[in-house]
Every structure is written in structure tokens, then in C-alpha cells.
Amino acid sequence: MSCNCSQGSENKELFNELGEFISSLPEQNESSLIQVLHRAQHIFGYLPREVQTYVAQKLNIPVARVYGVVSFYSYFTDTPRGEYVVQVCMGTGCFVKGSGKVLEAFEKSLNLKSGETSDDLKFTLSGVRCVGACGLAPVVIINEKVYGHVQSEDVESIIENHLVETLS
Ligand code: FES
């Protein structure tokens, strides 16, 4: 049988970190749920079922309530995300300026469909609702960096330049 000891202890540390954060809050109840989920996703990178259960226990609320919030907000995810999260705005302002073609170009270039993460956990691709930068339409966000006026023919160079910039 293989041992997962180091992964287990690393996980325990992450749960401890989350537990300490929850204890530091003025209230440990449903009013802190969104704040706790933000921190949990920051710590774990995503919100697997055991993290949602842990949060529910700590805040003394039903797991179904936590699950409902996680599924409602597109910001939260219960599946692992890639190191690079590529978001293509599909809001009306961007769509009319060609973001559908931009998303297709990313799908082709990364060999992923919208909503998928690569097996090596390097990229996640998603089409998202308006990100509030309509003046720059069509907009693409990779992690924190915003790219404006993106056309499908820019996609290859955006990926290459982004990787070069973040690796240097
Ligand atoms: S529609 Fe894309 S930023 Fe608003």
C-alpha cells in the first residue's frame, strides 16, 4: 500500500490554517460564510467536498447551505484549477465584438473546452460573465492580468508572452 503521509500532513496544515482563520473571526456562523469560503479557496486553491464539510461544521450550518453558495457563485469552484486561469469575457459588450471567436481560439490553442482544466493542472479555461471592463472589449483575464481589445489572432502571442513574463 502506498503512503500518502506527506500529502496528509500538508492537508492537515491547510485545515489548521483555515481553522485559525475561522476562530479569529468575530462570529462563527452563517454571516461569515462568504468570507470563510474566500479564505478557504485561497488556502486550498479550490473547495473540495471535505473543505465544505469542515466549513459547515465550524460555522454550525448545514453542508447543503455551503454547497449551495459554492455552486451559486462562479468565483468559487469545487474542482482544482490550473496554475493559469484564462477567463474570456462572454458578456454582451465583449460578445458583440468577437469574444466568441477569441474563446474558440483559446480552446484550440490550449486543447481545452470552456470550463475545463488541463490534466497537468497548468491551464483552466472559462467563458465568464461581464468582468466590468467593457471599454476594453473583448477582454481576457489571465490570473490577475487584464488583456483588452483581444482578437482571435492575438491568442497565441498572449499565451506565449504571459508564460514568458510570469516565468521570468
Ligand atoms: S461585457 Fe466584457 S467586460 Fe463587460
Backbone and ligand atoms as CSV (ligand in chain L), in Angstrom:
chain,resi,resn,atom,element,x,y,z
A,1,MET,N,N,0.837,-1.192,0.000
A,1,MET,CA,C,0.000,0.000,0.000
A,1,MET,C,C,0.888,1.264,0.000
A,2,SER,N,N,0.542,2.253,-0.861
A,2,SER,CA,C,1.401,3.433,-0.899
A,2,SER,C,C,1.027,4.401,0.232
A,3,CYS,N,N,2.034,5.121,0.687
A,3,CYS,CA,C,1.809,6.060,1.783
A,3,CYS,C,C,1.609,7.471,1.251
A,4,ASN,N,N,0.609,8.123,1.739
A,4,ASN,CA,C,0.310,9.492,1.329
A,4,ASN,C,C,0.613,10.454,2.469
A,5,CYS,N,N,1.600,10.026,3.328
A,5,CYS,CA,C,1.805,10.724,4.593
A,5,CYS,C,C,2.055,12.220,4.418
A,6,SER,N,N,2.997,12.586,3.478
A,6,SER,CA,C,3.346,13.999,3.398
A,6,SER,C,C,2.148,14.807,2.918
A,7,GLN,N,N,1.380,14.217,1.971
A,7,GLN,CA,C,0.202,14.929,1.484
A,7,GLN,C,C,-0.801,15.114,2.624
A,8,GLY,N,N,-0.918,14.049,3.460
A,8,GLY,CA,C,-1.849,14.110,4.570
A,8,GLY,C,C,-1.478,15.196,5.554
A,9,SER,N,N,-0.184,15.292,5.890
A,9,SER,CA,C,0.208,16.296,6.872
A,9,SER,C,C,0.117,17.704,6.282
A,10,GLU,N,N,0.366,17.803,4.965
A,10,GLU,CA,C,0.242,19.116,4.326
A,10,GLU,C,C,-1.219,19.574,4.386
A,11,ASN,N,N,-2.113,18.610,4.124
A,11,ASN,CA,C,-3.539,18.896,4.182
A,11,ASN,C,C,-3.943,19.328,5.591
A,12,LYS,N,N,-3.371,18.650,6.580
A,12,LYS,CA,C,-3.711,18.969,7.969
A,12,LYS,C,C,-3.305,20.413,8.276
A,13,GLU,N,N,-2.136,20.787,7.778
A,13,GLU,CA,C,-1.690,22.172,7.996
A,13,GLU,C,C,-2.649,23.170,7.362
A,14,LEU,N,N,-3.138,22.820,6.165
A,14,LEU,CA,C,-4.065,23.732,5.492
A,14,LEU,C,C,-5.372,23.849,6.285
A,15,PHE,N,N,-5.847,22.699,6.799
A,15,PHE,CA,C,-7.071,22.748,7.616
A,15,PHE,C,C,-6.826,23.559,8.890
A,16,ASN,N,N,-5.626,23.395,9.473
A,16,ASN,CA,C,-5.304,24.177,10.680
A,16,ASN,C,C,-5.322,25.672,10.378
A,17,GLU,N,N,-4.741,26.023,9.215
A,17,GLU,CA,C,-4.692,27.440,8.836
A,17,GLU,C,C,-6.108,27.989,8.693
A,18,LEU,N,N,-6.969,27.201,8.036
A,18,LEU,CA,C,-8.356,27.644,7.865
A,18,LEU,C,C,-9.062,27.733,9.220
A,19,GLY,N,N,-8.813,26.732,10.074
A,19,GLY,CA,C,-9.430,26.714,11.400
A,19,GLY,C,C,-9.034,27.944,12.216
A,20,GLU,N,N,-7.755,28.316,12.131
A,20,GLU,CA,C,-7.290,29.502,12.870
A,20,GLU,C,C,-7.959,30.763,12.348
A,21,PHE,N,N,-8.101,30.813,11.010
A,21,PHE,CA,C,-8.759,31.985,10.421
A,21,PHE,C,C,-10.202,32.085,10.935
A,22,ILE,N,N,-10.903,30.957,10.929
A,22,ILE,CA,C,-12.310,30.978,11.367
A,22,ILE,C,C,-12.395,31.396,12.837
A,23,SER,N,N,-11.477,30.864,13.650
A,23,SER,CA,C,-11.505,31.214,15.081
A,23,SER,C,C,-11.238,32.697,15.305
A,24,SER,N,N,-10.491,33.314,14.382
A,24,SER,CA,C,-10.145,34.731,14.575
A,24,SER,C,C,-11.308,35.664,14.209
A,25,LEU,N,N,-12.342,35.111,13.581
A,25,LEU,CA,C,-13.464,35.965,13.167
A,25,LEU,C,C,-14.346,36.321,14.358
A,26,PRO,N,N,-14.954,37.498,14.318
A,26,PRO,CA,C,-15.823,37.881,15.439
A,26,PRO,C,C,-17.027,36.944,15.577
A,27,GLU,N,N,-17.490,36.392,14.432
A,27,GLU,CA,C,-18.651,35.496,14.519
A,27,GLU,C,C,-18.387,34.228,13.729
A,28,GLN,N,N,-18.674,33.090,14.335
A,28,GLN,CA,C,-18.521,31.806,13.632
A,28,GLN,C,C,-19.919,31.284,13.296
A,29,ASN,N,N,-20.557,31.920,12.354
A,29,ASN,CA,C,-21.889,31.478,11.931
A,29,ASN,C,C,-22.087,31.824,10.448
A,30,GLU,N,N,-23.294,31.682,9.975
A,30,GLU,CA,C,-23.547,31.833,8.546
A,30,GLU,C,C,-23.152,33.209,8.005
A,31,SER,N,N,-23.166,34.225,8.871
A,31,SER,CA,C,-22.835,35.568,8.384
A,31,SER,C,C,-21.386,35.648,7.900
A,32,SER,N,N,-20.562,34.697,8.304
A,32,SER,CA,C,-19.147,34.712,7.888
A,32,SER,C,C,-18.881,33.773,6.715
A,33,LEU,N,N,-19.922,33.151,6.196
A,33,LEU,CA,C,-19.718,32.078,5.211
A,33,LEU,C,C,-18.918,32.515,3.973
A,34,ILE,N,N,-19.319,33.617,3.342
A,34,ILE,CA,C,-18.639,34.039,2.106
A,34,ILE,C,C,-17.168,34.343,2.393
A,35,GLN,N,N,-16.949,35.052,3.479
A,35,GLN,CA,C,-15.578,35.414,3.863
A,35,GLN,C,C,-14.727,34.157,4.088
A,36,VAL,N,N,-15.310,33.176,4.751
A,36,VAL,CA,C,-14.591,31.929,5.041
A,36,VAL,C,C,-14.322,31.155,3.750
A,37,LEU,N,N,-15.292,31.140,2.849
A,37,LEU,CA,C,-15.095,30.409,1.591
A,37,LEU,C,C,-14.006,31.065,0.743
A,38,HIS,N,N,-13.963,32.392,0.761
A,38,HIS,CA,C,-12.890,33.081,0.035
A,38,HIS,C,C,-11.535,32.640,0.576
A,39,ARG,N,N,-11.423,32.643,1.901
A,39,ARG,CA,C,-10.141,32.278,2.508
A,39,ARG,C,C,-9.818,30.809,2.228
A,40,ALA,N,N,-10.847,29.966,2.323
A,40,ALA,CA,C,-10.633,28.527,2.086
A,40,ALA,C,C,-10.149,28.286,0.663
A,41,GLN,N,N,-10.740,28.991,-0.295
A,41,GLN,CA,C,-10.314,28.785,-1.682
A,41,GLN,C,C,-8.896,29.319,-1.889
A,42,HIS,N,N,-8.571,30.390,-1.183
A,42,HIS,CA,C,-7.215,30.936,-1.262
A,42,HIS,C,C,-6.213,29.906,-0.701
A,43,ILE,N,N,-6.577,29.263,0.384
A,43,ILE,CA,C,-5.663,28.309,1.047
A,43,ILE,C,C,-5.540,27.009,0.244
A,44,PHE,N,N,-6.677,26.453,-0.184
A,44,PHE,CA,C,-6.660,25.136,-0.833
A,44,PHE,C,C,-6.571,25.215,-2.363
A,45,GLY,N,N,-6.880,26.388,-2.926
A,45,GLY,CA,C,-6.879,26.518,-4.385
A,45,GLY,C,C,-8.239,26.189,-4.978
A,46,TYR,N,N,-9.049,25.452,-4.257
A,46,TYR,CA,C,-10.423,25.149,-4.662
A,46,TYR,C,C,-11.165,24.645,-3.425
A,47,LEU,N,N,-12.429,24.270,-3.603
A,47,LEU,CA,C,-13.245,23.919,-2.432
A,47,LEU,C,C,-13.788,22.488,-2.546
A,48,PRO,N,N,-12.926,21.500,-2.291
A,48,PRO,CA,C,-13.407,20.121,-2.358
A,48,PRO,C,C,-14.446,19.848,-1.272
A,49,ARG,N,N,-15.149,18.728,-1.421
A,49,ARG,CA,C,-16.256,18.419,-0.522
A,49,ARG,C,C,-15.826,18.409,0.958
A,50,GLU,N,N,-14.607,17.878,1.239
A,50,GLU,CA,C,-14.216,17.805,2.658
A,50,GLU,C,C,-13.977,19.194,3.259
A,51,VAL,N,N,-13.577,20.147,2.417
A,51,VAL,CA,C,-13.390,21.513,2.920
A,51,VAL,C,C,-14.767,22.146,3.193
A,52,GLN,N,N,-15.712,21.882,2.303
A,52,GLN,CA,C,-17.067,22.428,2.502
A,52,GLN,C,C,-17.692,21.862,3.780
A,53,THR,N,N,-17.453,20.576,4.005
A,53,THR,CA,C,-17.989,19.943,5.221
A,53,THR,C,C,-17.352,20.556,6.464
A,54,TYR,N,N,-16.047,20.774,6.392
A,54,TYR,CA,C,-15.315,21.373,7.510
A,54,TYR,C,C,-15.870,22.764,7.830
A,55,VAL,N,N,-16.074,23.559,6.779
A,55,VAL,CA,C,-16.602,24.921,6.957
A,55,VAL,C,C,-17.993,24.854,7.597
A,56,ALA,N,N,-18.810,23.927,7.103
A,56,ALA,CA,C,-20.178,23.795,7.643
A,56,ALA,C,C,-20.131,23.468,9.143
A,57,GLN,N,N,-19.244,22.554,9.513
A,57,GLN,CA,C,-19.144,22.184,10.933
A,57,GLN,C,C,-18.692,23.372,11.779
A,58,LYS,N,N,-17.664,24.055,11.275
A,58,LYS,CA,C,-17.104,25.179,12.048
A,58,LYS,C,C,-18.103,26.319,12.207
A,59,LEU,N,N,-18.951,26.515,11.186
A,59,LEU,CA,C,-19.912,27.629,11.252
A,59,LEU,C,C,-21.281,27.172,11.742
A,60,ASN,N,N,-21.333,25.856,12.017
A,60,ASN,CA,C,-22.572,25.300,12.571
A,60,ASN,C,C,-23.783,25.514,11.652
A,61,ILE,N,N,-23.562,25.226,10.368
A,61,ILE,CA,C,-24.649,25.339,9.400
A,61,ILE,C,C,-24.686,24.059,8.548
A,62,PRO,N,N,-25.791,23.777,7.863
A,62,PRO,CA,C,-25.859,22.551,7.058
A,62,PRO,C,C,-24.879,22.590,5.881
A,63,VAL,N,N,-24.314,21.423,5.540
A,63,VAL,CA,C,-23.392,21.332,4.395
A,63,VAL,C,C,-24.107,21.791,3.121
A,64,ALA,N,N,-25.384,21.485,3.018
A,64,ALA,CA,C,-26.143,21.852,1.815
A,64,ALA,C,C,-26.141,23.367,1.606
A,65,ARG,N,N,-26.127,24.110,2.694
A,65,ARG,CA,C,-26.105,25.581,2.591
A,65,ARG,C,C,-24.758,26.034,1.994
A,66,VAL,N,N,-23.684,25.413,2.462
A,66,VAL,CA,C,-22.345,25.747,1.949
A,66,VAL,C,C,-22.269,25.371,0.473
A,67,TYR,N,N,-22.728,24.174,0.169
A,67,TYR,CA,C,-22.693,23.691,-1.211
A,67,TYR,C,C,-23.483,24.628,-2.137
A,68,GLY,N,N,-24.639,25.086,-1.637
A,68,GLY,CA,C,-25.494,25.981,-2.428
A,68,GLY,C,C,-24.766,27.271,-2.778
A,69,VAL,N,N,-24.041,27.825,-1.815
A,69,VAL,CA,C,-23.317,29.078,-2.055
A,69,VAL,C,C,-22.157,28.831,-3.026
A,70,VAL,N,N,-21.445,27.726,-2.832
A,70,VAL,CA,C,-20.304,27.403,-3.714
A,70,VAL,C,C,-20.787,27.239,-5.154
A,71,SER,N,N,-21.931,26.582,-5.333
A,71,SER,CA,C,-22.420,26.375,-6.701
A,71,SER,C,C,-22.999,27.646,-7.303
A,72,PHE,N,N,-23.503,28.546,-6.452
A,72,PHE,CA,C,-24.161,29.742,-6.987
A,72,PHE,C,C,-23.149,30.744,-7.548
A,73,TYR,N,N,-22.073,30.960,-6.840
A,73,TYR,CA,C,-21.101,31.979,-7.265
A,73,TYR,C,C,-20.042,31.362,-8.172
A,74,SER,N,N,-19.920,31.948,-9.377
A,74,SER,CA,C,-18.970,31.357,-10.327
A,74,SER,C,C,-17.532,31.517,-9.856
A,75,TYR,N,N,-17.318,32.453,-8.921
A,75,TYR,CA,C,-15.954,32.639,-8.403
A,75,TYR,C,C,-15.467,31.381,-7.677
A,76,PHE,N,N,-16.386,30.713,-6.985
A,76,PHE,CA,C,-15.993,29.525,-6.210
A,76,PHE,C,C,-15.985,28.290,-7.105
A,77,THR,N,N,-15.060,27.383,-6.812
A,77,THR,CA,C,-15.007,26.158,-7.600
A,77,THR,C,C,-14.735,24.956,-6.692
A,78,ASP,N,N,-15.392,23.842,-6.999
A,78,ASP,CA,C,-15.138,22.638,-6.206
A,78,ASP,C,C,-14.241,21.651,-6.957
A,79,THR,N,N,-13.660,22.129,-8.074
A,79,THR,CA,C,-12.683,21.290,-8.772
A,79,THR,C,C,-11.370,22.071,-8.870
A,80,PRO,N,N,-10.241,21.345,-8.916
A,80,PRO,CA,C,-8.957,22.051,-8.941
A,80,PRO,C,C,-8.837,22.938,-10.170
A,81,ARG,N,N,-8.212,24.081,-10.011
A,81,ARG,CA,C,-7.978,24.978,-11.137
A,81,ARG,C,C,-6.510,24.924,-11.529
A,82,GLY,N,N,-6.258,25.299,-12.789
A,82,GLY,CA,C,-4.884,25.301,-13.272
A,82,GLY,C,C,-4.082,26.457,-12.685
A,83,GLU,N,N,-2.781,26.369,-12.885
A,83,GLU,CA,C,-1.882,27.438,-12.423
A,83,GLU,C,C,-2.245,28.751,-13.129
A,84,TYR,N,N,-2.629,28.650,-14.409
A,84,TYR,CA,C,-3.055,29.816,-15.171
A,84,TYR,C,C,-4.547,29.690,-15.463
A,85,VAL,N,N,-5.322,30.638,-14.904
A,85,VAL,CA,C,-6.763,30.617,-15.145
A,85,VAL,C,C,-7.083,31.662,-16.208
A,86,VAL,N,N,-7.513,31.178,-17.375
A,86,VAL,CA,C,-7.797,32.065,-18.501
A,86,VAL,C,C,-9.308,32.296,-18.547
A,87,GLN,N,N,-9.705,33.552,-18.364
A,87,GLN,CA,C,-11.132,33.880,-18.398
A,87,GLN,C,C,-11.405,34.759,-19.611
A,88,VAL,N,N,-12.281,34.295,-20.464
A,88,VAL,CA,C,-12.660,35.080,-21.638
A,88,VAL,C,C,-14.046,35.646,-21.371
A,89,CYS,N,N,-14.157,36.979,-21.403
A,89,CYS,CA,C,-15.453,37.592,-21.102
A,89,CYS,C,C,-16.443,37.300,-22.228
A,90,MET,N,N,-17.599,36.772,-21.839
A,90,MET,CA,C,-18.643,36.474,-22.816
A,90,MET,C,C,-19.865,37.365,-22.576
A,91,GLY,N,N,-19.645,38.459,-21.819
A,91,GLY,CA,C,-20.729,39.431,-21.618
A,91,GLY,C,C,-21.092,40.061,-22.961
A,92,THR,N,N,-22.248,40.722,-22.998
A,92,THR,CA,C,-22.754,41.242,-24.277
A,92,THR,C,C,-21.748,42.164,-24.967
A,93,GLY,N,N,-21.156,43.087,-24.180
A,93,GLY,CA,C,-20.227,44.056,-24.765
A,93,GLY,C,C,-19.056,43.383,-25.455
A,94,CYS,N,N,-18.558,42.318,-24.873
A,94,CYS,CA,C,-17.424,41.597,-25.458
A,94,CYS,C,C,-17.892,40.658,-26.567
A,95,PHE,N,N,-19.056,40.069,-26.350
A,95,PHE,CA,C,-19.539,39.097,-27.340
A,95,PHE,C,C,-19.764,39.759,-28.698
A,96,VAL,N,N,-20.381,40.955,-28.678
A,96,VAL,CA,C,-20.651,41.616,-29.963
A,96,VAL,C,C,-19.354,42.038,-30.658
A,97,LYS,N,N,-18.285,42.108,-29.893
A,97,LYS,CA,C,-17.000,42.477,-30.510
A,97,LYS,C,C,-16.129,41.258,-30.784
A,98,GLY,N,N,-16.710,40.069,-30.697
A,98,GLY,CA,C,-15.990,38.886,-31.167
A,98,GLY,C,C,-15.373,37.981,-30.116
A,99,SER,N,N,-15.832,38.078,-28.849
A,99,SER,CA,C,-15.191,37.233,-27.829
A,99,SER,C,C,-15.472,35.738,-28.038
A,100,GLY,N,N,-16.565,35.426,-28.774
A,100,GLY,CA,C,-16.837,34.009,-29.079
A,100,GLY,C,C,-15.688,33.408,-29.874
A,101,LYS,N,N,-15.183,34.167,-30.832
A,101,LYS,CA,C,-14.056,33.689,-31.661
A,101,LYS,C,C,-12.769,33.613,-30.828
A,102,VAL,N,N,-12.646,34.554,-29.890
A,102,VAL,CA,C,-11.456,34.554,-29.021
A,102,VAL,C,C,-11.476,33.297,-28.144
A,103,LEU,N,N,-12.649,32.989,-27.599
A,103,LEU,CA,C,-12.758,31.779,-26.768
A,103,LEU,C,C,-12.437,30.527,-27.594
A,104,GLU,N,N,-12.958,30.494,-28.814
A,104,GLU,CA,C,-12.661,29.350,-29.698
A,104,GLU,C,C,-11.159,29.214,-29.940
A,105,ALA,N,N,-10.504,30.360,-30.138
A,105,ALA,CA,C,-9.057,30.321,-30.391
A,105,ALA,C,C,-8.308,29.786,-29.168
A,106,PHE,N,N,-8.749,30.176,-27.962
A,106,PHE,CA,C,-8.116,29.637,-26.751
A,106,PHE,C,C,-8.393,28.136,-26.632
A,107,GLU,N,N,-9.623,27.749,-26.957
A,107,GLU,CA,C,-9.965,26.314,-26.874
A,107,GLU,C,C,-9.040,25.502,-27.776
A,108,LYS,N,N,-8.833,26.034,-28.974
A,108,LYS,CA,C,-7.994,25.323,-29.935
A,108,LYS,C,C,-6.536,25.324,-29.474
A,109,SER,N,N,-6.084,26.467,-29.056
A,109,SER,CA,C,-4.677,26.598,-28.695
A,109,SER,C,C,-4.322,25.782,-27.440
A,110,LEU,N,N,-5.229,25.770,-26.468
A,110,LEU,CA,C,-4.943,25.054,-25.208
A,110,LEU,C,C,-5.477,23.622,-25.229
A,111,ASN,N,N,-6.192,23.302,-26.297
A,111,ASN,CA,C,-6.817,21.984,-26.410
A,111,ASN,C,C,-7.736,21.696,-25.216
A,112,LEU,N,N,-8.519,22.704,-24.859
A,112,LEU,CA,C,-9.468,22.587,-23.743
A,112,LEU,C,C,-10.801,23.174,-24.179
A,113,LYS,N,N,-11.874,22.676,-23.600
A,113,LYS,CA,C,-13.175,23.320,-23.777
A,113,LYS,C,C,-13.367,24.297,-22.617
A,114,SER,N,N,-14.259,25.277,-22.822
A,114,SER,CA,C,-14.548,26.199,-21.735
A,114,SER,C,C,-15.014,25.427,-20.500
A,115,GLY,N,N,-14.454,25.759,-19.344
A,115,GLY,CA,C,-14.818,25.075,-18.102
A,115,GLY,C,C,-13.862,23.948,-17.757
A,116,GLU,N,N,-12.935,23.632,-18.666
A,116,GLU,CA,C,-12.025,22.509,-18.401
A,116,GLU,C,C,-10.670,22.985,-17.875
A,117,THR,N,N,-10.016,22.040,-17.201
A,117,THR,CA,C,-8.650,22.256,-16.713
A,117,THR,C,C,-7.760,21.185,-17.327
A,118,SER,N,N,-6.560,21.576,-17.739
A,118,SER,CA,C,-5.664,20.591,-18.360
A,118,SER,C,C,-5.225,19.545,-17.330
A,119,ASP,N,N,-4.902,18.349,-17.817
A,119,ASP,CA,C,-4.536,17.252,-16.917
A,119,ASP,C,C,-3.312,17.590,-16.066
A,120,ASP,N,N,-2.414,18.409,-16.617
A,120,ASP,CA,C,-1.216,18.757,-15.839
A,120,ASP,C,C,-1.470,19.936,-14.893
A,121,LEU,N,N,-2.740,20.368,-14.794
A,121,LEU,CA,C,-3.153,21.479,-13.923
A,121,LEU,C,C,-2.427,22.783,-14.255
A,122,LYS,N,N,-2.070,22.934,-15.513
A,122,LYS,CA,C,-1.395,24.176,-15.897
A,122,LYS,C,C,-2.430,25.255,-16.273
A,123,PHE,N,N,-3.441,24.879,-17.065
A,123,PHE,CA,C,-4.417,25.865,-17.535
A,123,PHE,C,C,-5.854,25.482,-17.185
A,124,THR,N,N,-6.619,26.507,-16.818
A,124,THR,CA,C,-8.079,26.380,-16.761
A,124,THR,C,C,-8.629,27.428,-17.720
A,125,LEU,N,N,-9.605,27.037,-18.515
A,125,LEU,CA,C,-10.202,27.981,-19.460
A,125,LEU,C,C,-11.670,28.149,-19.132
A,126,SER,N,N,-12.126,29.401,-19.057
A,126,SER,CA,C,-13.567,29.573,-18.878
A,126,SER,C,C,-14.085,30.842,-19.534
A,127,GLY,N,N,-15.284,30.729,-20.063
A,127,GLY,CA,C,-16.011,31.887,-20.562
A,127,GLY,C,C,-16.793,32.431,-19.376
A,128,VAL,N,N,-16.676,33.741,-19.110
A,128,VAL,CA,C,-17.308,34.300,-17.906
A,128,VAL,C,C,-18.240,35.450,-18.265
A,129,ARG,N,N,-19.052,35.832,-17.288
A,129,ARG,CA,C,-19.947,36.980,-17.486
A,129,ARG,C,C,-19.138,38.275,-17.422
A,130,CYS,N,N,-19.784,39.391,-17.752
A,130,CYS,CA,C,-19.105,40.697,-17.791
A,130,CYS,C,C,-18.180,40.896,-16.596
A,131,VAL,N,N,-16.940,41.257,-16.886
A,131,VAL,CA,C,-15.969,41.456,-15.813
A,131,VAL,C,C,-15.818,42.936,-15.469
A,132,GLY,N,N,-16.668,43.769,-16.051
A,132,GLY,CA,C,-16.709,45.181,-15.670
A,132,GLY,C,C,-15.662,46.049,-16.348
A,133,ALA,N,N,-15.156,45.600,-17.485
A,133,ALA,CA,C,-14.161,46.408,-18.213
A,133,ALA,C,C,-14.595,46.533,-19.670
A,134,CYS,N,N,-15.880,46.828,-19.875
A,134,CYS,CA,C,-16.468,46.787,-21.223
A,134,CYS,C,C,-15.768,47.726,-22.201
A,135,GLY,N,N,-15.178,48.811,-21.695
A,135,GLY,CA,C,-14.455,49.740,-22.567
A,135,GLY,C,C,-13.270,49.077,-23.253
A,136,LEU,N,N,-12.835,47.948,-22.726
A,136,LEU,CA,C,-11.688,47.234,-23.304
A,136,LEU,C,C,-12.125,46.020,-24.121
A,137,ALA,N,N,-13.404,45.897,-24.378
A,137,ALA,CA,C,-13.922,44.691,-25.050
A,137,ALA,C,C,-13.233,44.418,-26.383
A,138,PRO,N,N,-13.010,43.166,-26.709
A,138,PRO,CA,C,-13.182,41.955,-25.901
A,138,PRO,C,C,-12.045,41.789,-24.868
A,139,VAL,N,N,-12.430,41.342,-23.693
A,139,VAL,CA,C,-11.494,41.271,-22.570
A,139,VAL,C,C,-11.151,39.820,-22.225
A,140,VAL,N,N,-9.864,39.607,-21.944
A,140,VAL,CA,C,-9.400,38.304,-21.449
A,140,VAL,C,C,-8.614,38.578,-20.179
A,141,ILE,N,N,-8.839,37.764,-19.153
A,141,ILE,CA,C,-8.055,37.908,-17.920
A,141,ILE,C,C,-7.316,36.601,-17.678
A,142,ILE,N,N,-6.004,36.705,-17.496
A,142,ILE,CA,C,-5.239,35.511,-17.117
A,142,ILE,C,C,-4.700,35.774,-15.712
A,143,ASN,N,N,-5.170,34.990,-14.773
A,143,ASN,CA,C,-4.923,35.242,-13.344
A,143,ASN,C,C,-5.317,36.688,-13.040
A,144,GLU,N,N,-4.366,37.550,-12.661
A,144,GLU,CA,C,-4.752,38.926,-12.317
A,144,GLU,C,C,-4.617,39.874,-13.513
A,145,LYS,N,N,-3.989,39.423,-14.575
A,145,LYS,CA,C,-3.650,40.358,-15.663
A,145,LYS,C,C,-4.780,40.487,-16.697
A,146,VAL,N,N,-5.117,41.743,-17.017
A,146,VAL,CA,C,-6.220,42.009,-17.944
A,146,VAL,C,C,-5.666,42.333,-19.329
A,147,TYR,N,N,-6.186,41.665,-20.340
A,147,TYR,CA,C,-5.837,41.961,-21.731
A,147,TYR,C,C,-7.071,42.531,-22.411
A,148,GLY,N,N,-6.922,43.719,-23.044
A,148,GLY,CA,C,-8.066,44.361,-23.687
A,148,GLY,C,C,-7.972,44.310,-25.202
A,149,HIS,N,N,-9.137,44.514,-25.855
A,149,HIS,CA,C,-9.238,44.546,-27.318
A,149,HIS,C,C,-8.605,43.311,-27.955
A,150,VAL,N,N,-8.868,42.164,-27.377
A,150,VAL,CA,C,-8.236,40.927,-27.845
A,150,VAL,C,C,-8.966,40.388,-29.074
A,151,GLN,N,N,-8.204,40.013,-30.070
A,151,GLN,CA,C,-8.766,39.350,-31.252
A,151,GLN,C,C,-8.244,37.919,-31.303
A,152,SER,N,N,-8.957,37.085,-32.061
A,152,SER,CA,C,-8.565,35.666,-32.052
A,152,SER,C,C,-7.121,35.461,-32.510
A,153,GLU,N,N,-6.666,36.320,-33.418
A,153,GLU,CA,C,-5.286,36.134,-33.910
A,153,GLU,C,C,-4.231,36.535,-32.864
A,154,ASP,N,N,-4.657,37.178,-31.766
A,154,ASP,CA,C,-3.700,37.565,-30.714
A,154,ASP,C,C,-3.455,36.431,-29.713
A,155,VAL,N,N,-4.294,35.409,-29.780
A,155,VAL,CA,C,-4.320,34.429,-28.692
A,155,VAL,C,C,-2.979,33.720,-28.480
A,156,GLU,N,N,-2.375,33.250,-29.572
A,156,GLU,CA,C,-1.095,32.524,-29.430
A,156,GLU,C,C,-0.055,33.399,-28.730
A,157,SER,N,N,0.057,34.661,-29.180
A,157,SER,CA,C,1.102,35.506,-28.599
A,157,SER,C,C,0.770,35.881,-27.156
A,158,ILE,N,N,-0.505,36.016,-26.832
A,158,ILE,CA,C,-0.862,36.312,-25.434
A,158,ILE,C,C,-0.406,35.167,-24.535
A,159,ILE,N,N,-0.679,33.943,-24.960
A,159,ILE,CA,C,-0.282,32.791,-24.139
A,159,ILE,C,C,1.240,32.760,-23.986
A,160,GLU,N,N,1.934,32.888,-25.118
A,160,GLU,CA,C,3.407,32.824,-25.059
A,160,GLU,C,C,3.970,33.941,-24.190
A,161,ASN,N,N,3.525,35.180,-24.439
A,161,ASN,CA,C,4.070,36.306,-23.667
A,161,ASN,C,C,3.729,36.206,-22.194
A,162,HIS,N,N,2.532,35.744,-21.896
A,162,HIS,CA,C,2.142,35.636,-20.489
A,162,HIS,C,C,3.045,34.630,-19.781
A,163,LEU,N,N,3.298,33.514,-20.438
A,163,LEU,CA,C,4.148,32.499,-19.819
A,163,LEU,C,C,5.568,33.031,-19.636
A,164,VAL,N,N,6.075,33.723,-20.668
A,164,VAL,CA,C,7.446,34.265,-20.574
A,164,VAL,C,C,7.513,35.271,-19.419
A,165,GLU,N,N,6.524,36.180,-19.360
A,165,GLU,CA,C,6.542,37.211,-18.307
A,165,GLU,C,C,6.460,36.619,-16.920
A,166,THR,N,N,5.591,35.628,-16.746
A,166,THR,CA,C,5.395,35.108,-15.387
A,166,THR,C,C,6.500,34.143,-14.985
A,167,LEU,N,N,7.227,33.619,-15.965
A,167,LEU,CA,C,8.310,32.693,-15.617
A,167,LEU,C,C,9.634,33.428,-15.441
A,168,SER,N,N,9.694,34.693,-15.905
A,168,SER,CA,C,10.990,35.395,-15.814
A,168,SER,C,C,11.128,36.122,-14.479
L,1,FES,S1,S,-19.025,42.603,-21.428
L,1,FES,FE1,FE,-16.949,42.059,-21.292
L,1,FES,S2,S,-16.194,43.417,-19.804
L,1,FES,FE2,FE,-18.285,43.851,-19.884
